[in-house]
Amino acid sequence: MTVALIYPPSADPTAPYLAVPTLTAWLRQHGIAVLPIDANLECWEALLAPASLTALGEQLEQRLAELDAKPSLSHTEQLDYVALWRARAEAACVPAAIEDALATLRDRSGVRFYSEQAYEQAVATVEAAQRVVSAAHAPLSVDFVAYRTPFSLLDGAEIALDSSPARNPFYDQYVALAQRLRAAQVTLVGLSVAFPGQIQPAYALAHALREHLPGVHITVGGPALTQMLLRLEPSAAKKHEAPGGQRADLDEVLGPFHSAVLFEGEVALLAMAQAVARGEDPAKNGRIIRGSSVGNLAVLPAPDFDGLPLDRYLAPELVLPYDPTRGCYWGVCTFCHYGLAEVGTAAYRERPPETVLDHLQALQAKYGTRVFYLSQDVFSPKIALRIARGIRERGLDLRWGTDMRPEKTLTPEKCAELAAGGQLSAALGVESASPRVLKLIDKGIPPDDVAQADKNLSAAGVAVEAMCFTDFPTETYREAMQSVAFVDELRDDLALFILGRFDLTHGSLVAQKPGEFGIDEVWQVEGDRLGTGLFFAERRPSKTDAQQVKLDRAVAELAGHWRLHRYPWAGALSTAHTMLWYARHGKGVFRTGVRADDAAIPGAQTRTATAHYDVAALAQASDANEAAIWAKLVYEDRRVGREPYQALAQALPHAQPAARRIRYAPDEEPQTVGVATSGRLKLGGRRQSTAPNATKS
C-alpha cells in the first residue's frame, strides 16, 4: 500500500514544514510506502505563473465590465468593484514580472536574493500577484498566511461553497493532484493542517479528492485542525464552550473527511495504515481518532525529506526544520494555547542531545543544509547549550535559530558558547514589559532579566528577536507603553521585533477562567457553528479610543527603526529568509536599507481609465459600511451568517452611476483624476502596511 501525506495551501513556501517529513520518516521506518506532497508549494507555483496570472487578469477585467454595465451597485457589488480596481494595475504588470521575481527568491548565487532592491521588488511582485488572485476570486483574501472569505468556516454549507470550482483558486491543481494519487494507487491520504490559513483549503482539497478519488480514505490532522475539532468533539466540547455558540455536529464539521486525528499523529497514523492494509476501515471505532503522544522521543527517526521538491522552495538555499523537543517546559503562561494540546501546551519531552547531533549531522550530509530552524514550542537554554557544545566538539559547520525563553541563566559566558556552537538567532518570548501584566500572564521572568538576556545574546553575536503583544485584559495605556519603551530602549540589541495585539483562544487559561483576568463576558456568535471566533468584553475598559490611537501610532513610529516584513519574508521573525539574511549580512541587517514601501514592481505603470462609478468614493463608503455591518453582527446582534449579513447589506442604498476618469497604480488607492493640489494631480498614498503588528504564524 501507499500512503500520501499532503501539506495543503496556504502557508510559507520558502522551506519545507516539519509535519509531513516527520510522519513520513515514522511510517517508512515501519515499512509503509509514503508519497509526500507539498501541495502548498505546488499550488502556488501553478498560480504564480505568467499564464495563470494573465488569465486571472482577463477574469478581473471581465468582471469589471459586468459591474460597469449594471444600472446600480449593491453593497456587495461595490466591495467587489473596489477590490477589482485596487488590483487592476497589478494585474496588468505582474504576469511579465513574476518569473523574474521567483528567480530572485531562488537565486542560488545569492546576488539578487541578498540585494535589498532586488529582494524588495521580488516580494512586492509576489504580494501583488496574490492580490490579483484574491480580487479575481472576490471576496477572497489569500496570501501565504491567511485564506479568508466573509463567511469562511462558519458551517459546512459555507465550507462546501468556498470549495466550489468558481470560488477556489486552487481547484484545478487539486483535480490534477487527485489524478496523480490515482496513478500512484494511493490507498490512504493524510492532510496535515498546521496553520489557520490552511483550514479552508484543506477542506476544499478533501472535497475534490472525494469527488475524483472515490474509495480512498481521507484523514486530516495537525495543530490547527486539532484545536478546532477539540471544541466540537462531544466528549471535550463542554470544556471549551462559550455562551452563544451553536456547535456543529460531527458529520458537519468533518464534512468531506472520513476521519480526523487529534494531537500527535505518528502512532494513530501507523495504526490506520495497517488497518487499511488489512482491508479494514480505519475509522471503524469512530471518525475522531485521538492520537497518542510519543513519550520517548528517542524512538523517533530524523525527519525524512526525500520525495519533496527540495530544489523548488522559494529560497536560494535549503533551510530545514528539526524538532529537538516537543511541548513547553514552562507550560503555564495564561494566554497560551499552542500546538497539539487540549489546553495550554503539550507535555514537554526532549530528544537525547546525542541523537539530535547525530540527526543534524546526517541531515546536513544528506541534503547539504547549513542553516536549520529548530522548530519547537520553546528551547531550554540548558539543552540548547548541550547541543551547541556538541556541534562545536564535532566540528560541524552549521547555524541554527530557534524560539527561547529569556532565562536568567543566559549569562554572557553561556551566550558566547551558544554563538560558538552555531546559534544564529533567538526569538524570545518577551510578551510584556509591565510587571503587573507579566504576573497575570504567569511568565515567571521579570523585565530586567529579560532585558539582560537580550543584551547577553546580542553581545555574543546572536540575532535577538523580541516577541511582544499589547492589550492583554486589563492592560492600561501606560502599561502598554512600557512595552513600547522596553523595545525602544533595547533598540541596539534587537535584530527584529513584533508587538502584536492579544487574541483570546479557547484553550488558554484566560478563556477557561475569564473572571480572574478582569473579563466580564466571553462569547461566541450564533451562526459560527465551528466555533472559530471567540470574543470578550472587559469588566471595565482599560483604554480609551484616543489612547488606543496613540498606542498604535507609537508602535508604528517604533517600527520605523527596522525594516520589517510580514511572514514569511526576510524581516519577519523566525523565517527561513530572515535566517539566511542574518547568516549573510549579520544580525543588524534589518536596521537599515531599502524598505518595502520604496520597492516598485518592474514594469508597473500609473494608468488612467474611465469608470462607470466613482471608485474613490465607493472605496471609502463601502469599507465603512462593511465594518459597520460586522460590528453590529458580532457585538450587537451576536449572530453571523449569510442571511443576517444580507439583511443589513440590502438595506444600504445602491450606488448610482457617476462616470469618472480614474487614476490607478499598484498598491495605491484608485483616485479620481482632476482633484488638484497646486496644479498637480493628487495621487493616493499606499495602503498602510500591517507589518509592525503582524504576529508570527
C-alpha positions as CSV (number, residue, x, y, z in Angstrom):
1,M,0.0,0.0,0.0
2,T,1.0,3.6,-0.4
3,V,0.1,6.5,2.0
4,A,0.0,10.0,0.6
5,L,0.9,12.7,3.1
6,I,-0.1,16.2,1.9
7,Y,0.7,19.7,3.2
8,P,-2.1,21.9,1.8
9,P,-2.1,25.6,1.0
10,S,-1.9,28.3,2.1
11,A,1.3,28.6,4.1
12,D,5.0,29.5,3.8
13,P,6.6,28.1,0.6
14,T,10.2,29.2,1.3
15,A,11.1,26.0,3.1
16,P,9.6,22.6,3.9
17,Y,7.4,22.4,7.0
18,L,8.2,19.7,9.6
19,A,4.9,17.8,9.8
20,V,4.9,15.7,6.6
21,P,8.7,14.8,6.8
22,T,8.2,13.7,10.4
23,L,5.3,11.4,9.7
24,T,7.0,10.2,6.5
25,A,10.1,9.1,8.5
26,W,7.9,7.3,11.1
27,L,5.8,5.4,8.5
28,R,8.9,4.5,6.4
29,Q,10.6,3.2,9.5
30,H,7.7,0.8,9.9
31,G,7.8,-0.4,6.3
32,I,5.0,1.8,4.9
33,A,5.5,3.3,1.5
34,V,4.9,7.1,1.6
35,L,4.2,9.7,-1.2
36,P,4.9,13.1,0.4
37,I,3.4,16.1,-1.3
38,D,3.9,19.7,-0.6
39,A,0.6,20.9,-2.2
40,N,1.2,24.3,-0.8
41,L,4.3,24.9,-2.8
42,E,2.9,23.2,-5.9
43,C,-0.4,25.1,-5.9
44,W,1.4,28.4,-5.5
45,E,3.8,27.6,-8.3
46,A,0.9,27.0,-10.6
47,L,-0.9,30.2,-9.6
48,L,2.2,32.3,-9.7
49,A,2.9,31.6,-13.3
50,P,2.5,34.1,-16.2
51,A,-0.2,32.2,-17.9
52,S,-2.3,31.8,-14.7
53,L,-1.9,35.5,-13.8
54,T,-2.8,36.6,-17.3
55,A,-5.9,34.5,-17.2
56,L,-6.8,35.9,-13.8
57,G,-6.3,39.4,-15.2
58,E,-8.7,38.7,-18.0
59,Q,-11.2,37.3,-15.5
60,L,-10.8,40.5,-13.5
61,E,-11.4,42.7,-16.5
62,Q,-14.5,40.7,-17.5
63,R,-16.0,41.1,-14.0
64,L,-15.3,44.8,-14.0
65,A,-17.1,45.2,-17.3
66,E,-20.1,43.3,-16.0
67,L,-20.3,45.6,-12.9
68,D,-19.8,48.7,-15.0
69,A,-22.7,47.7,-17.2
70,K,-25.1,47.5,-14.2
71,P,-27.6,50.3,-13.6
72,S,-26.6,50.4,-9.9
73,L,-24.4,48.5,-7.5
74,S,-25.5,46.8,-4.3
75,H,-23.2,47.0,-1.2
76,T,-21.6,43.6,-2.0
77,E,-21.1,44.6,-5.6
78,Q,-19.5,47.8,-4.5
79,L,-17.0,45.8,-2.5
80,D,-16.2,43.6,-5.5
81,Y,-15.9,46.7,-7.7
82,V,-13.4,48.4,-5.5
83,A,-11.4,45.2,-5.0
84,L,-11.1,44.8,-8.7
85,W,-10.0,48.4,-9.2
86,R,-7.4,48.1,-6.4
87,A,-5.8,45.1,-8.2
88,R,-6.3,46.3,-11.8
89,A,-2.9,47.9,-12.2
90,E,-1.1,44.9,-10.6
91,A,-3.0,42.5,-12.9
92,A,-1.5,44.5,-15.9
93,C,2.1,44.2,-14.8
94,V,2.7,41.0,-12.6
95,P,2.4,38.4,-15.4
96,A,5.5,39.9,-17.1
97,A,7.4,40.4,-13.8
98,I,6.5,37.2,-11.8
99,E,9.1,34.8,-13.3
100,D,12.0,37.2,-12.5
101,A,10.6,37.7,-9.0
102,L,10.6,34.0,-8.3
103,A,14.1,33.6,-9.9
104,T,15.3,36.3,-7.5
105,L,13.9,34.4,-4.5
106,R,15.6,31.2,-5.8
107,D,18.8,32.8,-6.9
108,R,21.5,30.2,-6.0
109,S,24.3,32.7,-6.4
110,G,22.6,35.0,-3.8
111,V,23.5,38.1,-5.8
112,R,19.9,39.1,-6.3
113,F,18.4,37.5,-3.3
114,Y,20.7,39.4,-0.9
115,S,20.3,42.7,-2.9
116,E,17.9,44.9,-0.9
117,Q,16.4,46.5,-4.0
118,A,16.0,43.2,-6.0
119,Y,14.6,41.4,-2.9
120,E,12.0,44.0,-2.2
121,Q,11.0,44.1,-5.8
122,A,10.5,40.4,-5.8
123,V,8.4,40.4,-2.6
124,A,6.3,43.3,-3.9
125,T,5.7,41.4,-7.1
126,V,4.6,38.2,-5.4
127,E,2.3,40.0,-3.0
128,A,0.8,42.0,-5.9
129,A,0.2,38.7,-7.7
130,Q,-1.6,37.4,-4.6
131,R,-3.8,40.4,-4.6
132,V,-4.7,39.7,-8.2
133,V,-5.6,36.1,-7.2
134,S,-7.8,37.4,-4.4
135,A,-9.5,40.1,-6.5
136,A,-10.3,37.7,-9.3
137,H,-12.0,35.4,-6.7
138,A,-13.5,38.3,-4.7
139,P,-14.5,38.4,-1.9
140,L,-11.5,36.2,-1.2
141,S,-8.3,37.4,0.5
142,V,-5.4,34.9,0.3
143,D,-1.7,35.1,0.8
144,F,1.0,32.9,2.5
145,V,-0.5,33.5,5.9
146,A,-4.3,33.7,5.6
147,Y,-7.2,32.5,3.5
148,R,-10.4,34.4,4.2
149,T,-13.9,35.0,2.8
150,P,-16.7,36.8,4.6
151,F,-18.4,33.6,5.7
152,S,-15.5,31.2,5.6
153,L,-15.6,28.3,8.1
154,L,-18.9,29.3,9.6
155,D,-20.6,26.0,8.8
156,G,-20.4,23.0,6.5
157,A,-22.5,24.7,3.8
158,E,-20.2,27.7,3.6
159,I,-17.1,25.4,3.5
160,A,-18.6,23.5,0.6
161,L,-19.5,26.7,-1.2
162,D,-16.0,28.1,-0.8
163,S,-14.7,24.8,-2.1
164,S,-16.5,25.1,-5.4
165,P,-14.5,25.5,-8.6
166,A,-15.6,29.1,-9.2
167,R,-14.6,30.2,-5.7
168,N,-11.5,28.1,-5.1
169,P,-8.3,29.3,-6.8
170,F,-6.6,26.0,-6.2
171,Y,-9.3,23.8,-7.8
172,D,-7.5,22.9,-11.0
173,Q,-4.4,21.9,-9.1
174,Y,-6.5,19.8,-6.7
175,V,-8.0,17.9,-9.6
176,A,-4.6,17.3,-11.1
177,L,-3.4,16.1,-7.7
178,A,-6.2,13.6,-7.4
179,Q,-5.3,12.1,-10.8
180,R,-1.7,11.9,-9.6
181,L,-2.8,10.0,-6.5
182,R,-4.9,7.6,-8.5
183,A,-1.9,6.8,-10.8
184,A,0.2,6.1,-7.7
185,Q,-2.5,3.7,-6.4
186,V,-2.7,5.5,-3.1
187,T,-4.9,3.8,-0.5
188,L,-4.8,6.3,2.3
189,V,-4.5,10.1,2.2
190,G,-3.5,12.2,5.2
191,L,-3.7,16.0,5.2
192,S,-1.6,17.9,7.7
193,V,-3.1,21.3,8.7
194,A,-0.7,23.3,10.8
195,F,-2.0,26.9,10.5
196,P,-5.4,28.6,10.3
197,G,-4.8,29.7,6.7
198,Q,-4.7,26.0,5.7
199,I,-8.1,25.0,7.1
200,Q,-10.5,26.0,4.3
201,P,-8.0,25.0,1.5
202,A,-7.7,21.6,3.3
203,Y,-11.5,21.2,3.3
204,A,-11.6,22.2,-0.4
205,L,-8.9,19.7,-1.2
206,A,-10.8,16.9,0.6
207,H,-14.0,17.8,-1.3
208,A,-12.1,17.5,-4.6
209,L,-10.4,14.2,-3.6
210,R,-13.8,12.7,-2.6
211,E,-15.1,13.6,-6.0
212,H,-12.2,12.5,-8.1
213,L,-10.7,9.7,-5.9
214,P,-13.6,7.6,-4.7
215,G,-12.9,4.7,-2.4
216,V,-9.7,6.2,-0.8
217,H,-9.8,7.0,2.9
218,I,-9.0,10.7,3.6
219,T,-8.0,11.7,7.1
220,V,-6.8,15.0,8.5
221,G,-4.7,16.2,11.5
222,G,-2.3,18.8,12.7
223,P,-2.4,21.6,15.3
224,A,-5.0,23.9,13.6
225,L,-7.5,21.1,13.0
226,T,-6.8,19.6,16.4
227,Q,-7.7,22.8,18.2
228,M,-10.8,23.3,16.2
229,L,-12.1,19.8,16.5
230,L,-11.4,19.7,20.2
231,R,-14.2,22.3,20.6
232,L,-16.6,20.2,18.7
233,E,-15.9,16.7,19.8
234,P,-18.8,15.7,22.2
235,S,-16.5,14.4,24.9
236,A,-14.5,17.5,25.1
237,A,-16.7,20.3,23.8
238,K,-18.2,21.3,27.2
239,K,-14.8,22.3,28.4
240,H,-14.4,24.9,25.7
241,E,-17.9,26.0,25.0
242,A,-18.6,29.7,25.3
243,P,-22.2,31.2,25.5
244,G,-23.9,32.0,22.3
245,G,-22.3,29.3,20.1
246,Q,-24.2,26.6,18.2
247,R,-22.0,23.6,18.0
248,A,-21.9,21.8,14.7
249,D,-22.5,18.0,14.7
250,L,-19.7,15.6,13.9
251,D,-20.8,14.9,10.4
252,E,-21.0,18.6,9.6
253,V,-17.6,19.5,10.9
254,L,-15.8,16.6,9.4
255,G,-17.6,17.1,6.1
256,P,-15.5,15.6,3.3
257,F,-13.0,13.9,5.6
258,H,-13.6,10.3,6.5
259,S,-11.7,10.8,9.8
260,A,-9.6,13.1,11.8
261,V,-6.6,12.5,14.1
262,L,-6.3,14.7,17.2
263,F,-3.0,15.5,18.8
264,E,0.3,13.8,17.7
265,G,-0.2,11.7,14.6
266,E,2.6,9.1,14.5
267,V,1.0,6.2,16.4
268,A,-2.5,6.8,15.1
269,L,-1.5,7.2,11.5
270,L,0.6,4.0,11.6
271,A,-2.4,2.1,13.0
272,M,-4.7,3.5,10.3
273,A,-2.2,2.5,7.6
274,Q,-2.0,-1.0,9.0
275,A,-5.8,-1.2,9.2
276,V,-6.1,-0.2,5.5
277,A,-3.5,-2.8,4.6
278,R,-5.7,-5.5,6.3
279,G,-8.7,-4.3,4.4
280,E,-10.3,-2.7,7.4
281,D,-12.0,0.7,7.8
282,P,-9.5,2.8,9.9
283,A,-12.4,4.7,11.3
284,K,-14.5,1.7,12.4
285,N,-14.3,2.8,16.0
286,G,-15.2,6.4,15.3
287,R,-14.3,9.2,12.9
288,I,-12.5,11.1,15.6
289,I,-9.2,9.3,16.4
290,R,-7.3,10.6,19.4
291,G,-3.6,10.2,18.8
292,S,-1.2,9.0,21.5
293,S,1.8,11.3,22.3
294,V,5.2,9.8,21.7
295,G,6.5,9.8,25.3
296,N,10.1,8.8,24.5
297,L,11.4,11.0,21.6
298,A,14.4,8.8,21.3
299,V,12.4,6.3,19.3
300,L,11.7,8.9,16.6
301,P,13.8,8.9,13.4
302,A,15.1,12.1,11.9
303,P,12.6,13.8,9.6
304,D,12.7,12.4,6.1
305,F,12.5,15.0,3.3
306,D,13.0,12.5,0.4
307,G,10.3,13.0,-2.2
308,L,9.7,16.6,-1.6
309,P,10.7,19.2,-4.3
310,L,13.7,20.5,-2.3
311,D,15.1,22.4,-5.2
312,R,11.9,24.4,-5.8
313,Y,11.3,26.2,-2.5
314,L,11.3,30.0,-2.8
315,A,14.8,30.4,-1.3
316,P,18.4,30.4,-2.6
317,E,19.3,27.5,-0.4
318,L,17.6,24.9,1.6
319,V,16.7,25.7,5.2
320,L,15.5,22.6,7.1
321,P,13.3,22.4,10.2
322,Y,14.1,19.9,13.0
323,D,12.4,19.3,16.4
324,P,14.8,18.6,19.3
325,T,11.9,18.9,21.8
326,R,8.2,18.9,21.9
327,G,5.9,20.8,24.3
328,C,6.8,23.6,26.6
329,Y,8.9,23.1,29.8
330,W,7.3,26.2,31.4
331,G,3.8,25.4,30.2
332,V,1.8,27.8,32.5
333,C,1.5,31.1,30.5
334,T,-2.1,32.0,30.9
335,F,-2.6,33.4,27.4
336,C,-1.2,30.4,25.6
337,H,-2.9,27.6,23.7
338,Y,-0.4,26.3,21.3
339,G,0.2,23.1,19.3
340,L,-1.2,19.7,19.9
341,A,-2.7,20.2,23.3
342,E,-6.3,20.3,24.6
343,V,-5.5,23.3,26.8
344,G,-2.3,25.3,27.3
345,T,0.7,23.5,25.7
346,A,1.7,19.9,25.2
347,A,3.7,18.0,27.8
348,Y,7.4,18.7,27.5
349,R,9.7,16.0,26.1
350,E,13.3,16.0,24.7
351,R,15.3,14.0,22.2
352,P,18.6,12.9,23.7
353,P,21.2,15.5,22.8
354,E,23.5,12.9,21.1
355,T,20.5,11.9,19.0
356,V,19.9,15.5,18.0
357,L,23.5,15.9,17.0
358,D,23.5,12.7,15.0
359,H,20.4,13.7,13.2
360,L,21.6,17.2,12.4
361,Q,24.9,15.9,11.1
362,A,23.1,13.3,8.9
363,L,20.7,15.8,7.5
364,Q,23.5,18.2,6.7
365,A,25.4,15.4,4.9
366,K,22.4,14.2,3.0
367,Y,20.8,17.5,1.9
368,G,23.7,19.9,2.1
369,T,21.9,22.2,4.5
370,R,23.9,24.7,6.5
371,V,21.1,26.5,8.2
372,F,18.5,24.8,10.4
373,Y,15.4,26.1,12.1
374,L,14.9,24.2,15.4
375,S,11.1,24.1,15.4
376,Q,9.6,23.6,18.9
377,D,7.4,25.4,21.4
378,V,10.4,26.6,23.2
379,F,14.1,25.6,23.5
380,S,15.5,25.2,27.0
381,P,18.8,27.1,27.4
382,K,20.2,24.1,29.2
383,I,19.5,21.7,26.3
384,A,20.5,24.4,23.8
385,L,23.9,24.7,25.4
386,R,24.5,21.0,25.3
387,I,23.6,21.0,21.6
388,A,25.8,23.9,20.9
389,R,28.8,22.3,22.7
390,G,28.2,19.1,20.7
391,I,28.2,21.0,17.4
392,R,31.5,22.6,18.3
393,E,33.1,19.4,19.5
394,R,32.1,17.6,16.3
395,G,33.4,20.4,14.2
396,L,30.1,20.8,12.4
397,D,29.7,23.8,10.1
398,L,26.0,24.6,10.6
399,R,23.9,27.5,12.0
400,W,20.6,27.4,13.7
401,G,17.8,29.6,15.0
402,T,15.0,28.9,17.4
403,D,12.5,30.2,20.0
404,M,13.7,30.5,23.6
405,R,12.6,31.8,27.0
406,P,14.8,34.7,28.1
407,E,16.0,32.9,31.2
408,K,18.3,34.4,33.8
409,T,20.7,31.5,33.1
410,L,21.6,33.1,29.7
411,T,24.8,34.6,31.1
412,P,27.4,36.3,28.9
413,E,29.6,33.2,29.1
414,K,26.8,30.8,28.1
415,C,25.6,33.0,25.3
416,A,29.1,33.1,23.9
417,E,29.1,29.3,23.9
418,L,25.7,29.2,22.1
419,A,27.1,31.5,19.4
420,A,30.2,29.5,19.1
421,G,28.0,26.4,18.7
422,G,26.2,27.8,15.7
423,Q,23.3,29.8,17.2
424,L,22.3,32.3,14.6
425,S,19.1,33.8,16.1
426,A,16.8,33.6,19.0
427,A,13.1,34.6,19.1
428,L,12.5,35.4,22.7
429,G,9.0,35.4,24.3
430,V,9.1,38.9,26.0
431,E,5.2,39.3,26.0
432,S,5.1,42.5,28.1
433,A,7.3,44.8,30.0
434,S,4.7,45.6,32.6
435,P,5.4,43.7,35.8
436,R,1.7,43.5,36.7
437,V,0.8,42.1,33.3
438,L,3.6,39.6,33.4
439,K,2.3,38.4,36.7
440,L,-1.1,37.9,35.2
441,I,0.5,36.1,32.3
442,D,2.5,33.9,34.8
443,K,5.6,34.5,32.7
444,G,8.0,33.9,35.5
445,I,10.7,36.3,34.3
446,P,10.9,40.0,35.4
447,P,11.6,42.6,32.7
448,D,15.1,43.3,33.9
449,D,16.1,39.7,33.5
450,V,14.5,39.6,30.0
451,A,16.5,42.7,29.1
452,Q,19.7,41.3,30.4
453,A,19.2,38.0,28.4
454,D,18.6,40.1,25.3
455,K,21.8,42.0,25.8
456,N,23.9,39.0,26.5
457,L,22.8,37.1,23.5
458,S,23.2,40.2,21.2
459,A,26.7,40.8,22.6
460,A,27.6,37.3,21.7
461,G,26.6,37.9,18.1
462,V,23.1,36.2,18.2
463,A,20.3,38.0,16.3
464,V,17.7,38.6,19.1
465,E,14.1,38.9,18.1
466,A,11.6,40.1,20.7
467,M,8.0,38.7,20.6
468,C,5.6,41.1,22.5
469,F,2.0,41.9,22.5
470,T,-0.3,44.6,23.9
471,D,-4.0,44.6,25.1
472,F,-3.9,41.7,27.5
473,P,-7.1,42.0,29.5
474,T,-6.9,45.0,31.9
475,E,-3.6,46.3,30.5
476,T,-3.7,50.1,30.7
477,Y,-2.3,52.5,28.1
478,R,0.6,53.3,30.5
479,E,1.4,49.5,30.8
480,A,1.2,49.1,27.0
481,M,3.6,52.0,26.6
482,Q,6.1,50.2,28.9
483,S,6.4,47.5,26.3
484,V,7.0,50.1,23.6
485,A,9.6,51.8,25.7
486,F,11.2,48.4,26.5
487,V,11.7,47.7,22.8
488,D,12.9,51.2,22.1
489,E,15.5,51.1,24.9
490,L,16.8,47.7,23.6
491,R,16.9,49.0,20.0
492,D,20.6,48.4,19.5
493,D,20.3,44.9,20.8
494,L,17.3,43.7,18.9
495,A,17.5,42.4,15.4
496,L,13.7,42.4,14.9
497,F,10.6,42.7,17.0
498,I,6.8,42.2,16.8
499,L,4.3,44.0,19.0
500,G,1.0,42.4,18.2
501,R,-2.3,42.5,20.0
502,F,-3.7,39.9,22.3
503,D,-6.1,37.4,20.9
504,L,-8.2,35.2,23.1
505,T,-8.1,31.5,22.3
506,H,-10.4,28.7,23.6
507,G,-7.8,26.5,25.2
508,S,-6.0,29.3,27.2
509,L,-6.4,29.7,30.9
510,V,-7.7,33.2,30.3
511,A,-10.6,31.7,28.3
512,Q,-11.2,29.0,30.9
513,K,-11.3,31.4,33.9
514,P,-12.1,34.8,32.4
515,G,-13.3,36.4,35.6
516,E,-9.8,36.1,37.1
517,F,-8.5,38.4,34.4
518,G,-10.9,41.2,34.5
519,I,-13.1,39.9,31.8
520,D,-16.8,40.4,32.2
521,E,-18.0,38.2,29.4
522,V,-16.8,35.7,26.8
523,W,-19.0,34.7,23.9
524,Q,-19.2,33.1,20.5
525,V,-21.7,34.3,17.9
526,E,-24.7,32.4,16.7
527,G,-24.1,31.0,13.3
528,D,-20.4,30.3,13.9
529,R,-21.0,26.6,14.1
530,L,-17.3,25.6,14.0
531,G,-16.5,28.0,16.8
532,T,-13.6,29.7,15.1
533,G,-14.3,33.1,16.7
534,L,-14.1,34.0,20.4
535,F,-14.9,37.4,21.7
536,F,-14.7,39.1,25.1
537,A,-15.5,42.3,26.9
538,E,-13.5,43.6,29.9
539,R,-15.3,44.4,33.1
540,R,-14.0,48.0,32.7
541,P,-12.5,49.3,29.5
542,S,-8.7,49.5,30.1
543,K,-8.0,52.1,27.3
544,T,-10.0,54.9,25.7
545,D,-10.3,55.0,21.9
546,A,-7.9,58.0,21.9
547,Q,-5.3,56.1,23.9
548,Q,-5.6,53.1,21.5
549,V,-4.9,55.5,18.6
550,K,-1.9,56.9,20.4
551,L,-0.6,53.4,21.2
552,D,-0.9,52.4,17.5
553,R,1.0,55.5,16.4
554,A,3.7,54.8,18.9
555,V,4.1,51.2,17.7
556,A,4.2,52.4,14.0
557,E,6.9,55.0,14.9
558,L,8.9,52.4,16.8
559,A,8.7,50.1,13.7
560,G,10.3,52.8,11.6
561,H,13.7,51.9,13.1
562,W,13.7,48.5,11.5
563,R,13.0,47.1,8.0
564,L,10.1,44.9,8.9
565,H,8.1,42.5,6.7
566,R,5.2,40.2,7.1
567,Y,5.7,36.5,7.4
568,P,7.4,34.7,5.7
569,W,9.7,37.3,4.2
570,A,13.1,38.5,5.4
571,G,12.4,40.9,8.1
572,A,9.8,38.7,9.8
573,L,10.6,36.6,12.9
574,S,11.9,33.1,12.6
575,T,11.6,32.7,8.9
576,A,14.0,30.9,6.5
577,H,14.7,34.1,4.6
578,T,15.4,36.1,7.8
579,M,17.9,33.5,9.0
580,L,19.6,33.4,5.6
581,W,20.0,37.2,5.7
582,Y,21.4,37.0,9.2
583,A,23.9,34.4,8.0
584,R,25.0,36.6,5.1
585,H,24.9,40.2,6.5
586,G,24.8,39.8,10.3
587,K,22.3,40.5,13.0
588,G,21.9,44.2,12.2
589,V,20.9,43.7,8.6
590,F,17.3,44.8,9.2
591,R,18.1,48.1,10.8
592,T,18.8,50.0,7.5
593,G,18.3,49.7,3.8
594,V,15.6,49.7,1.2
595,R,12.1,49.5,2.6
596,A,9.1,47.7,1.2
597,D,7.3,51.0,0.6
598,D,10.1,52.1,-1.8
599,A,10.0,48.9,-3.9
600,A,8.3,49.2,-7.3
601,I,7.2,46.2,-9.3
602,P,9.2,46.1,-12.6
603,G,7.1,47.4,-15.4
604,A,4.5,48.9,-13.2
605,Q,2.7,51.9,-14.6
606,T,0.3,54.5,-13.4
607,R,-2.7,54.3,-15.7
608,T,-6.0,56.2,-16.2
609,A,-9.3,54.7,-17.4
610,T,-13.0,55.6,-17.3
611,A,-15.1,54.0,-14.6
612,H,-18.9,54.0,-14.7
613,Y,-18.9,54.6,-11.0
614,D,-16.9,56.9,-8.7
615,V,-14.4,54.3,-7.4
616,A,-12.7,56.5,-4.9
617,A,-16.0,57.5,-3.3
618,L,-17.2,53.9,-3.3
619,A,-14.0,52.6,-1.7
620,Q,-14.4,54.9,1.3
621,A,-18.1,54.3,1.7
622,S,-18.2,50.6,1.1
623,D,-15.3,49.9,3.5
624,A,-17.0,51.9,6.3
625,N,-20.3,50.2,5.6
626,E,-18.7,46.8,5.7
627,A,-17.0,47.5,9.0
628,A,-20.3,48.8,10.5
629,I,-22.2,45.6,9.4
630,W,-19.7,43.3,11.0
631,A,-19.5,45.4,14.2
632,K,-23.3,45.1,14.5
633,L,-23.4,41.4,13.7
634,V,-20.7,40.5,16.1
635,Y,-21.0,42.9,19.0
636,E,-24.7,43.9,19.0
637,D,-26.7,41.1,17.4
638,R,-24.1,38.4,18.1
639,R,-25.3,36.5,15.1
640,V,-23.4,36.0,11.9
641,G,-24.1,34.3,8.6
642,R,-25.1,34.9,5.0
643,E,-28.8,35.7,5.9
644,P,-28.3,38.3,8.7
645,Y,-25.4,39.8,6.7
646,Q,-27.6,40.2,3.6
647,A,-30.4,41.7,5.5
648,L,-28.1,44.6,6.6
649,A,-26.3,44.8,3.3
650,Q,-29.5,45.0,1.3
651,A,-30.8,47.8,3.4
652,L,-27.9,50.1,2.3
653,P,-28.5,52.3,-0.7
654,H,-27.3,51.2,-4.1
655,A,-24.5,53.2,-5.7
656,Q,-25.7,55.2,-8.7
657,P,-23.6,55.7,-11.9
658,A,-21.2,58.6,-11.7
659,A,-18.7,58.3,-14.6
660,R,-15.2,59.3,-13.6
661,R,-11.7,59.2,-15.1
662,I,-9.7,57.1,-12.6
663,R,-6.0,57.1,-12.0
664,Y,-4.7,53.8,-10.6
665,A,-1.3,52.2,-9.8
666,P,0.0,49.1,-8.0
667,D,-0.6,49.2,-4.2
668,E,-2.3,52.6,-4.3
669,E,-5.9,53.6,-3.8
670,P,-7.7,54.5,-7.1
671,Q,-8.1,58.3,-7.3
672,T,-10.4,60.4,-9.4
673,V,-8.5,62.4,-12.0
674,G,-8.8,66.1,-11.7
675,V,-8.7,66.5,-7.9
676,A,-5.9,69.0,-8.0
677,T,-3.4,70.3,-5.4
678,S,-1.3,73.3,-6.5
679,G,-1.9,72.5,-10.2
680,R,-0.9,68.8,-9.9
681,L,-2.9,65.7,-9.7
682,K,-3.4,64.5,-6.2
683,L,-2.5,60.8,-6.0
684,G,-3.5,58.3,-3.4
685,G,-1.0,57.0,-0.8
686,R,0.0,53.4,-0.3
687,R,-2.3,51.3,1.8
688,Q,-0.8,51.1,5.2
689,S,1.3,48.0,5.9
690,T,0.4,45.9,9.0
691,A,3.9,44.6,9.3
692,P,4.8,46.1,12.7
693,N,1.8,44.4,14.3
694,A,1.8,41.2,12.3
695,T,2.2,38.2,14.6
696,K,4.2,35.1,13.6
697,S,2.1,32.5,12.0
